[in-house]
C-alpha cells in the first residue's frame, strides 16, 4: 500500500467522522424541538479543533483533486 493511499484513506475517514458529527447534531436538534446548544470552547479545545478541521478540509481537497486526476 502506497503512502498516498494511506493518506486518502485517513482523509476520507476524518471527513466521514466530521459528517457524522454534523448529522448527529442535526438529528438531535430535529428530534428535540429544533433546538440544540453547541459550545465550542468549554474545555479550551477550540483552537485545536480549528486546526484539526482546517487540516482535514485541506487534506480532503487534496484527496478530491487526486481522485479527479485519476479519472
Secondary structure, DSSP 8 states (H G I E B T S, - for coil): --HHHHHHHHHHHHHHHHHHHHHHHHHHHHHTTS-----S-TTS-HHHHHHHHHHHHHHHHHHHHHHHHH-
